Amino acid sequence: MSNKFLPAFVSNASYLNQKLLIRLAQGEGSPQDILAFCRNHRLMGVGWLLLLCDTSRWQSHLCRSGRAFLALSNQADGGWPVALSRAAPFFDALAACDWDCARELSLRSPRERRVELEYEEDFLYVRFLMDFCVLKRSEEEARACLARFESVLQGSEEPRLQVCQALLSRDEASFQAALEDFLKAEARRYVLLRERGRISQEVWATDAKVCVEGLALVLLAEHAGLKTPSVFPTIPSVARCEAPPVESLDAWRMGD
């Protein structure tokens, strides 16, 4: 059952993006503005999926998030505007089956960690997905990346590492188990944030109900030839895009 406030959340996100688009199109937006614009498209996509099972708008908004981030990153002073691990639009592009956008983001993304802004394990996780799963770089590089990932964790349990290891070994059973652990950990995190009053109603009604990152991982696995179950917690089968988007590259510059 969808949250009764979802229509208002979708409407607010659309309104905010109309205002943000003016600044972004003129090259005046900050990195925070770029992320907010993409975040609003993700929220709208999840909202339409939950409200009406509108898979067309769902894919469209995820696609616009990824392509907006790609275009605006190219315009940003100094290149890529945020820490790699904060580039959620990369997962939006993957979830939308926008492989061209995901590849361009992977090619143009930073290869050095922003030490002051992100943990090394977060950086290595995204770097592995970009390099091995999207850009198809060597298994030797992938193994080295995951070895460093494991070393940084110092024995701590981390479902994302297990997901990456399963993708590297192309082990379907291990991938399913690791992804389920990842989704459970995400669900627990949202519940804890809610109990502590540190999560907005919008996030609880959208991100906590549909895991875009989880869907992106499923599609990466299937893209690598792994078979996956049709339904995972917070990844409804209706959310799976079956073909790349057909929108123009500049569709994100248009209104809804």
C-alpha positions as CSV (number, residue, x, y, z in Angstrom):
1,M,0.0,0.0,0.0
2,S,1.4,3.4,-1.0
3,N,1.8,6.2,1.5
4,K,-1.1,8.7,1.4
5,F,1.3,11.6,1.1
6,L,3.0,10.2,-2.0
7,P,1.1,12.4,-4.5
8,A,2.3,15.5,-2.5
9,F,5.8,14.2,-2.4
10,V,5.9,13.7,-6.2
11,S,4.3,17.1,-6.8
12,N,6.9,18.8,-4.5
13,A,9.8,17.1,-6.2
14,S,8.5,18.2,-9.6
15,Y,8.1,21.8,-8.4
16,L,11.6,21.9,-6.8
17,N,13.1,20.5,-10.0
18,Q,11.5,23.2,-12.1
19,K,13.2,25.8,-10.0
20,L,16.5,23.9,-9.9
21,L,16.5,23.4,-13.6
22,I,16.8,27.2,-14.2
23,R,20.0,27.4,-12.3
24,L,21.5,24.1,-13.6
25,A,20.8,24.9,-17.3
26,Q,22.7,28.2,-16.8
27,G,25.6,26.4,-15.3
28,E,25.1,28.1,-11.9
29,G,24.1,25.0,-9.8
30,S,26.3,23.7,-7.0
31,P,27.2,20.0,-6.5
32,Q,24.4,19.8,-3.9
33,D,22.0,21.3,-6.5
34,I,22.9,18.6,-9.0
35,L,22.4,15.8,-6.5
36,A,19.1,17.3,-5.3
37,F,17.9,17.5,-8.9
38,C,18.7,13.9,-9.5
39,R,17.3,12.8,-6.2
40,N,14.0,14.5,-7.0
41,H,13.8,12.6,-10.3
42,R,14.4,9.3,-8.4
43,L,11.7,10.2,-5.9
44,M,9.3,11.0,-8.7
45,G,10.1,7.7,-10.4
46,V,9.5,5.7,-7.2
47,G,6.4,7.7,-6.5
48,W,4.8,6.9,-9.9
49,L,5.8,3.3,-9.6
50,L,4.1,2.9,-6.2
51,L,1.1,5.0,-7.0
52,L,0.1,3.7,-10.4
53,C,2.7,1.0,-11.4
54,D,3.6,3.5,-14.1
55,T,6.8,1.8,-15.4
56,S,7.2,4.3,-18.2
57,R,7.5,7.3,-15.8
58,W,9.6,5.2,-13.4
59,Q,12.2,4.5,-16.1
60,S,12.0,8.0,-17.5
61,H,12.8,9.7,-14.2
62,L,15.7,7.3,-13.4
63,C,17.1,7.8,-16.9
64,R,16.8,11.6,-16.4
65,S,18.6,11.4,-13.1
66,G,21.6,9.6,-14.7
67,R,21.8,11.7,-17.8
68,A,21.4,15.0,-15.9
69,F,24.3,14.0,-13.6
70,L,26.4,13.0,-16.6
71,A,25.8,16.3,-18.5
72,L,26.1,18.5,-15.4
73,S,29.3,16.7,-14.2
74,N,30.9,17.6,-17.5
75,Q,30.0,21.3,-16.9
76,A,31.2,21.4,-13.3
77,D,34.3,23.3,-12.4
78,G,37.1,20.8,-11.9
79,G,35.1,17.9,-13.5
80,W,33.2,15.4,-11.4
81,P,31.4,17.4,-8.7
82,V,31.0,14.9,-5.8
83,A,32.7,12.0,-4.1
84,L,32.4,8.8,-6.2
85,S,30.4,7.0,-3.5
86,R,27.8,9.7,-3.5
87,A,27.0,9.3,-7.2
88,A,23.6,7.7,-6.7
89,P,22.6,8.7,-10.3
90,F,25.0,5.9,-11.5
91,F,22.7,3.4,-9.9
92,D,19.7,5.2,-11.3
93,A,21.1,4.8,-14.8
94,L,21.7,1.1,-14.2
95,A,18.2,0.5,-12.9
96,A,16.8,2.3,-16.0
97,C,18.9,-0.1,-18.2
98,D,20.6,3.0,-19.5
99,W,23.8,1.2,-20.2
100,D,25.3,3.9,-22.4
101,C,24.9,6.5,-19.6
102,A,26.3,4.1,-17.0
103,R,29.3,3.4,-19.2
104,E,30.0,7.1,-19.7
105,L,29.7,7.8,-16.0
106,S,32.1,5.0,-15.3
107,L,34.6,6.3,-17.8
108,R,34.5,9.9,-16.6
109,S,34.3,9.1,-12.8
110,P,37.3,9.9,-10.5
111,R,39.8,7.2,-9.9
112,E,41.1,8.7,-6.7
113,R,39.1,8.8,-3.5
114,R,38.1,12.0,-1.9
115,V,39.7,11.2,1.4
116,E,37.9,14.0,3.3
117,L,34.5,13.1,2.0
118,E,34.2,9.3,1.7
119,Y,35.2,6.0,3.3
120,E,37.6,3.9,1.3
121,E,35.3,0.9,1.3
122,D,32.5,3.0,-0.2
123,F,34.8,4.2,-2.9
124,L,36.1,0.7,-3.7
125,Y,32.5,-0.7,-3.9
126,V,31.5,1.8,-6.6
127,R,34.8,1.6,-8.4
128,F,34.5,-2.2,-8.6
129,L,31.1,-2.0,-10.1
130,M,32.1,0.6,-12.6
131,D,35.4,-1.1,-13.6
132,F,34.5,-4.7,-13.6
133,C,30.8,-4.9,-14.2
134,V,30.4,-2.0,-16.6
135,L,33.7,-1.3,-18.2
136,K,34.7,-5.0,-18.2
137,R,38.3,-4.4,-17.0
138,S,40.5,-7.4,-16.2
139,E,39.7,-9.9,-13.4
140,E,43.2,-9.3,-12.1
141,E,42.3,-5.6,-11.4
142,A,38.9,-6.7,-10.0
143,R,40.5,-9.1,-7.6
144,A,43.0,-6.5,-6.4
145,C,40.2,-4.1,-5.8
146,L,38.2,-6.6,-3.7
147,A,41.3,-7.7,-1.8
148,R,41.8,-4.0,-0.8
149,F,38.1,-3.8,0.0
150,E,38.3,-6.8,2.3
151,S,41.5,-5.5,3.9
152,V,39.9,-2.1,4.7
153,L,36.9,-3.8,6.4
154,Q,39.3,-5.5,8.9
155,G,36.9,-8.5,9.3
156,S,33.7,-6.5,9.5
157,E,30.7,-8.0,7.8
158,E,29.7,-6.1,4.7
159,P,27.1,-7.5,2.3
160,R,28.3,-5.2,-0.5
161,L,31.7,-7.0,-0.5
162,Q,29.9,-10.3,-0.7
163,V,27.8,-9.0,-3.6
164,C,30.9,-8.0,-5.4
165,Q,32.7,-11.3,-4.7
166,A,29.7,-13.2,-6.1
167,L,29.6,-11.0,-9.2
168,L,33.3,-11.6,-9.8
169,S,33.0,-15.4,-9.4
170,R,29.6,-15.4,-11.2
171,D,28.1,-17.5,-8.4
172,E,24.3,-17.3,-8.6
173,A,23.6,-18.8,-5.2
174,S,26.1,-16.6,-3.5
175,F,24.9,-13.5,-5.3
176,Q,21.3,-14.2,-4.2
177,A,22.3,-14.7,-0.6
178,A,24.5,-11.6,-0.5
179,L,21.9,-9.4,-2.1
180,E,19.3,-10.6,0.4
181,D,21.7,-9.7,3.2
182,F,22.2,-6.3,1.6
183,L,18.5,-5.6,1.3
184,K,17.9,-6.7,4.9
185,A,20.7,-4.4,6.1
186,E,19.2,-1.5,4.1
187,A,15.8,-2.2,5.6
188,R,17.2,-2.3,9.2
189,R,19.0,1.0,8.5
190,Y,15.9,2.8,7.4
191,V,13.9,1.4,10.4
192,L,16.7,2.6,12.8
193,L,16.8,6.0,11.2
194,R,13.0,6.3,11.5
195,E,13.1,5.3,15.2
196,R,15.7,8.0,15.8
197,G,13.8,10.6,13.9
198,R,16.5,11.0,11.4
199,I,14.6,10.2,8.2
200,S,12.1,12.3,6.4
201,Q,8.6,11.1,5.5
202,E,9.5,11.3,1.8
203,V,12.5,9.0,2.2
204,W,10.5,6.5,4.3
205,A,7.7,6.5,1.6
206,T,10.1,6.1,-1.3
207,D,13.7,4.9,-0.8
208,A,12.7,2.7,2.1
209,K,10.1,0.9,-0.1
210,V,11.9,0.5,-3.4
211,C,15.7,-0.1,-3.5
212,V,17.1,1.4,-6.7
213,E,20.6,0.3,-5.8
214,G,19.5,-3.2,-5.2
215,L,17.7,-3.3,-8.6
216,A,20.9,-2.0,-10.2
217,L,22.8,-4.9,-8.7
218,V,20.3,-7.4,-10.0
219,L,20.5,-6.0,-13.5
220,L,24.3,-6.0,-13.4
221,A,24.2,-9.7,-12.4
222,E,21.8,-10.5,-15.2
223,H,23.9,-8.5,-17.6
224,A,26.8,-10.8,-16.6
225,G,24.7,-13.9,-17.4
226,L,23.6,-14.8,-13.9
227,K,20.0,-15.9,-13.3
228,T,18.2,-14.2,-10.5
229,P,14.8,-14.7,-8.8
230,S,12.0,-12.5,-10.1
231,V,11.3,-10.9,-6.8
232,F,13.4,-9.6,-3.9
233,P,12.3,-7.6,-0.9
234,T,12.0,-3.9,-2.0
235,I,12.7,-4.8,-5.6
236,P,9.2,-5.5,-7.1
237,S,9.2,-7.3,-10.4
238,V,7.3,-4.5,-12.0
239,A,10.3,-2.3,-11.4
240,R,12.5,-4.3,-13.8
241,C,13.0,-2.4,-17.1
242,E,13.2,-4.7,-20.0
243,A,14.8,-2.5,-22.6
244,P,17.0,0.7,-22.7
245,P,15.1,4.0,-22.5
246,V,14.0,5.7,-25.6
247,E,14.1,9.3,-24.4
248,S,16.4,11.9,-26.0
249,L,19.7,12.6,-24.3
250,D,18.5,16.1,-23.2
251,A,15.1,15.0,-21.9
252,W,16.2,15.9,-18.4
253,R,16.2,19.6,-19.5
254,M,12.4,19.4,-20.2
255,G,9.6,19.7,-17.6
256,D,7.6,16.7,-16.5
